């Protein structure tokens, strides 16, 4: 079991965590929210460096870890050996806040049905309004998709 966990951690450190973010602005917002989380919920000071880089300090006030988001992937770069607690805080943040942050940034679409009439009020297509599907004469272009 411990081999599986250490392989998973090594994979996260090597490959990052796919966040499925859609824009540079969303990446910046996400890293900002991560910094706010560390400032308010943990004992580890965290500072934004640039737009998508977060530096997290350990209890000795040394930079212990750097977190970046590039192309919708969160990368973690440890600078010291004792970063397991910071690593678990990052995972806890993602597990507890990811969907909320996406909804907060993107907004929520509302799909409401006001009445049963809304469902049945779709326009019915009459036979004379159907699209004509005439076949075109054969040409060389017909076989290009094969």
ABEGO torsion letter per residue (X at the ends): XAAAAAAAAAAAAAAEBBAGBABAAAAAAAAAAAAAAAAAABABBBBBBEAABBBBBBAAGBBABBBBBBGGBBBBBBABABAAAAAAAAAAAAAAAAAAAAAAAAEBBBBBBABAAAAAABBBBBAAABBBBBBBBBBAAAAAAX
